[in-house]
Amino acid sequence: MSGGNATPGAIRPMIGITGRRVRLGLVDGLDKRYGHLLTDTFMSDFSDRIARAGGIPVNLPYDADPEALCHWLAGVVITGGQDVHPAYWGGDLSVVRDVDPRDNPMVHDPERDEYEIALVRAALARHIPVLGVCRGLQVLNVALGGTLIADLPPGSVGHQSSSPPLTDGADDHKVTFEPGSIAEGLFGAGAVTNSWHHQAVDRCGTGLVVTGRTADGVVEAVELPGAAVLGVQWHPEWMERDDPALSWIVAEGNRRI
């Protein structure tokens, strides 16, 4: 569905979406002559849902200068993916594998970390709305000086679902939201969400507050009071029902144009 809720001919907010950089050799069936070349990859579910909400999705490679982008973008989405390198938040460096992230998109990627942290800081400095999704919530926290739990212990709530996308999540994964928060305004007092993460926020970065948790206390939503900044630990792009977090970033972007 092209155009979504937008009025034909209307000015629509440009929403930047981050991705990954990998080697083309990871693509099955591709001519081996091209295997050493690099490609930028983006989850099209973000683009589809942002367009449906009335925004213009803009995929952001690492080469897109954050400061220059912030002259044009009306909102930023920091997407999910691999763990944030522990060097950026004071974690255990012994867990880092000596593997090129271009050959394995699930290992630490310092270039991606550096880019997304810089993008978050540039967006915040210019008061551009930010939505952090799963890893993106953790990047938001790290960009503001926060720390992470390196590996969640097993508990009463399942945070590493075996269900494939798309899913609305299991009944045990209910997030309760703080009254008066952006999240409560979007989701109500609580919501069942999907979940694919083994790390989580430990100490919040400067200014960030926790506005959503599961019953085991794991942080599932954070906000920056007084700003259009929201981090969610689940994947709104993979919820079967429309998740208001993506409509929110478009609506906030609309306020800037």
C-alpha positions as semicolon CSV with decimal commas, in nm:
position;residue;x (nm);y (nm);z (nm)
1;M;0,000;0,000;0,000
2;S;0,169;0,318;-0,115
3;G;0,110;0,650;0,051
4;G;-0,072;0,514;0,354
5;N;-0,270;0,776;0,544
6;A;-0,113;1,070;0,361
7;T;-0,321;1,320;0,166
8;P;-0,216;1,312;-0,203
9;G;0,024;1,598;-0,272
10;A;0,073;1,678;0,096
11;I;0,418;1,733;0,244
12;R;0,507;1,419;0,436
13;P;0,776;1,369;0,703
14;M;1,099;1,199;0,600
15;I;1,180;0,929;0,856
16;G;1,535;0,792;0,856
17;I;1,581;0,417;0,917
18;T;1,913;0,254;1,004
19;G;2,035;-0,082;0,875
20;R;2,337;-0,309;0,838
21;R;2,630;-0,350;0,599
22;V;2,721;-0,703;0,486
23;R;2,912;-0,882;0,213
24;L;2,717;-0,994;-0,094
25;G;2,865;-1,341;-0,051
26;L;2,602;-1,400;0,219
27;V;2,331;-1,399;-0,049
28;D;2,256;-1,755;-0,161
29;G;2,271;-1,809;-0,536
30;L;2,449;-1,483;-0,615
31;D;2,722;-1,493;-0,880
32;K;3,045;-1,556;-0,684
33;R;3,222;-1,277;-0,875
34;Y;3,032;-1,028;-0,661
35;G;3,071;-1,204;-0,327
36;H;3,345;-0,973;-0,196
37;L;3,139;-0,658;-0,255
38;L;2,939;-0,489;0,020
39;T;2,567;-0,411;0,035
40;D;2,354;-0,212;0,277
41;T;2,049;-0,400;0,405
42;F;1,730;-0,267;0,564
43;M;1,418;-0,436;0,701
44;S;1,143;-0,351;0,453
45;D;0,877;-0,397;0,724
46;F;0,986;-0,062;0,868
47;S;0,954;0,110;0,531
48;D;0,615;-0,046;0,465
49;R;0,465;0,052;0,800
50;I;0,610;0,401;0,805
51;A;0,474;0,461;0,455
52;R;0,134;0,328;0,561
53;A;0,138;0,570;0,855
54;G;0,193;0,859;0,614
55;G;0,569;0,904;0,633
56;I;0,842;0,881;0,372
57;P;1,090;0,606;0,473
58;V;1,455;0,694;0,406
59;N;1,717;0,418;0,443
60;L;2,040;0,545;0,601
61;P;2,378;0,390;0,510
62;Y;2,675;0,451;0,737
63;D;2,804;0,709;0,487
64;A;2,507;0,943;0,544
65;D;2,654;1,209;0,770
66;P;2,438;1,243;1,084
67;E;2,481;1,619;1,118
68;A;2,394;1,679;0,752
69;L;2,098;1,439;0,768
70;C;1,944;1,629;1,056
71;H;1,886;1,925;0,827
72;W;1,641;1,710;0,631
73;L;1,495;1,436;0,849
74;A;1,177;1,479;1,053
75;G;1,235;1,161;1,256
76;V;1,484;0,879;1,311
77;V;1,434;0,507;1,375
78;I;1,729;0,311;1,519
79;T;1,654;-0,050;1,432
80;G;1,731;-0,390;1,583
81;G;2,025;-0,621;1,528
82;Q;2,345;-0,739;1,690
83;D;2,470;-0,649;2,038
84;V;2,626;-0,308;2,096
85;H;3,004;-0,349;2,126
86;P;3,092;-0,354;2,499
87;A;3,366;-0,094;2,445
88;Y;3,090;0,167;2,406
89;W;2,932;0,099;2,745
90;G;3,202;-0,050;2,966
91;G;3,111;-0,416;2,917
92;D;3,323;-0,730;2,909
93;L;3,553;-0,716;2,605
94;S;3,632;-1,089;2,627
95;V;3,298;-1,170;2,460
96;V;3,401;-0,993;2,137
97;R;3,473;-1,239;1,854
98;D;3,744;-1,180;1,598
99;V;3,499;-1,206;1,308
100;D;3,433;-0,948;1,037
101;P;3,073;-0,821;1,082
102;R;3,052;-0,791;0,702
103;D;3,072;-1,172;0,688
104;N;2,851;-1,238;0,992
105;P;2,581;-0,977;1,061
106;M;2,521;-1,108;1,413
107;V;2,865;-1,028;1,558
108;H;2,956;-0,687;1,702
109;D;2,983;-0,411;1,443
110;P;3,171;-0,109;1,584
111;E;3,115;0,089;1,262
112;R;2,739;0,052;1,301
113;D;2,758;0,136;1,671
114;E;2,961;0,450;1,606
115;Y;2,725;0,562;1,331
116;E;2,403;0,506;1,524
117;I;2,534;0,663;1,845
118;A;2,640;0,971;1,646
119;L;2,300;0,980;1,474
120;V;2,113;0,964;1,805
121;R;2,323;1,245;1,952
122;A;2,280;1,462;1,643
123;A;1,904;1,405;1,638
124;L;1,869;1,486;2,008
125;A;2,074;1,803;1,966
126;R;1,836;1,922;1,694
127;H;1,522;1,805;1,875
128;I;1,439;1,552;1,604
129;P;1,204;1,271;1,720
130;V;1,379;0,939;1,785
131;L;1,237;0,587;1,806
132;G;1,473;0,312;1,924
133;V;1,368;-0,046;1,850
134;C;1,515;-0,343;2,043
135;R;1,891;-0,290;1,989
136;G;1,791;0,066;1,902
137;L;1,662;0,122;2,256
138;Q;1,998;0,001;2,384
139;V;2,186;0,228;2,142
140;L;1,977;0,521;2,267
141;N;2,072;0,435;2,623
142;V;2,442;0,392;2,542
143;A;2,447;0,719;2,344
144;L;2,341;0,896;2,665
145;G;2,601;0,722;2,880
146;G;2,394;0,428;3,005
147;T;2,498;0,065;3,054
148;L;2,352;-0,271;2,956
149;I;2,285;-0,611;3,109
150;A;2,512;-0,834;2,899
151;D;2,296;-1,147;2,914
152;L;1,958;-1,179;3,083
153;P;1,931;-1,480;3,315
154;P;1,642;-1,724;3,265
155;G;1,332;-1,608;3,450
156;S;0,955;-1,606;3,465
157;V;0,922;-1,408;3,140
158;G;1,049;-1,530;2,805
159;H;1,253;-1,261;2,628
160;Q;1,405;-1,476;2,353
161;S;1,100;-1,605;2,172
162;S;1,138;-1,905;1,942
163;S;0,846;-1,779;1,735
164;P;0,935;-1,644;1,392
165;P;0,824;-1,295;1,289
166;L;0,546;-1,184;1,249
167;T;0,396;-1,232;1,592
168;D;0,218;-1,031;1,860
169;G;0,403;-1,221;2,133
170;A;0,323;-1,469;2,408
171;D;0,085;-1,393;2,694
172;D;0,366;-1,398;2,953
173;H;0,539;-1,108;2,779
174;K;0,317;-0,826;2,900
175;V;0,467;-0,481;2,939
176;T;0,322;-0,246;3,201
177;F;0,360;0,127;3,131
178;E;0,404;0,423;3,364
179;P;0,102;0,656;3,394
180;G;0,140;0,976;3,195
181;S;0,419;0,840;2,973
182;I;0,429;0,850;2,595
183;A;0,406;0,471;2,599
184;E;0,093;0,469;2,815
185;G;-0,065;0,721;2,580
186;L;0,004;0,487;2,288
187;F;-0,058;0,145;2,440
188;G;-0,267;0,201;2,751
189;A;-0,174;0,063;3,092
190;G;-0,018;-0,249;2,943
191;A;0,032;-0,451;2,625
192;V;0,147;-0,796;2,520
193;T;0,440;-0,767;2,279
194;N;0,680;-0,988;2,088
195;S;1,037;-1,028;2,213
196;W;1,375;-1,128;2,070
197;H;1,652;-1,000;2,296
198;H;1,905;-1,131;2,547
199;Q;2,042;-0,792;2,658
200;A;1,860;-0,506;2,827
201;V;1,907;-0,166;2,989
202;D;2,094;-0,174;3,318
203;R;2,167;0,186;3,423
204;C;1,979;0,452;3,231
205;G;2,170;0,716;3,040
206;T;2,150;1,084;3,132
207;G;1,790;1,203;3,133
208;L;1,634;0,873;3,025
209;V;1,359;0,723;3,241
210;V;1,208;0,376;3,237
211;T;0,840;0,384;3,137
212;G;0,773;0,016;3,068
213;R;0,872;-0,315;3,228
214;T;0,772;-0,679;3,219
215;A;0,676;-0,859;3,541
216;D;1,038;-0,969;3,599
217;G;1,153;-0,607;3,602
218;V;1,325;-0,607;3,263
219;V;1,318;-0,264;3,097
220;E;1,093;-0,263;2,789
221;A;1,037;0,110;2,728
222;V;1,237;0,426;2,795
223;E;1,171;0,794;2,729
224;L;1,340;1,132;2,756
225;P;1,091;1,356;2,941
226;G;1,008;1,672;2,754
227;A;1,130;1,533;2,421
228;A;0,985;1,316;2,142
229;V;1,209;1,023;2,230
230;L;1,087;0,667;2,280
231;G;1,267;0,334;2,302
232;V;1,085;0,000;2,289
233;Q;1,252;-0,335;2,349
234;W;1,019;-0,528;2,119
235;H;0,979;-0,513;1,739
236;P;0,682;-0,295;1,635
237;E;0,757;-0,365;1,269
238;W;0,690;-0,736;1,332
239;M;0,376;-0,709;1,540
240;E;0,089;-0,865;1,347
241;R;-0,142;-0,585;1,454
242;D;-0,041;-0,230;1,371
243;D;0,187;-0,107;1,649
244;P;0,133;0,260;1,738
245;A;0,505;0,322;1,795
246;L;0,561;0,356;1,420
247;S;0,256;0,578;1,374
248;W;0,391;0,785;1,664
249;I;0,726;0,860;1,497
250;V;0,545;0,970;1,181
251;A;0,301;1,188;1,380
252;E;0,591;1,347;1,568
253;G;0,772;1,402;1,240
254;N;0,464;1,577;1,106
255;R;0,497;1,833;1,384
256;R;0,835;1,935;1,239
257;I;0,721;2,012;0,882
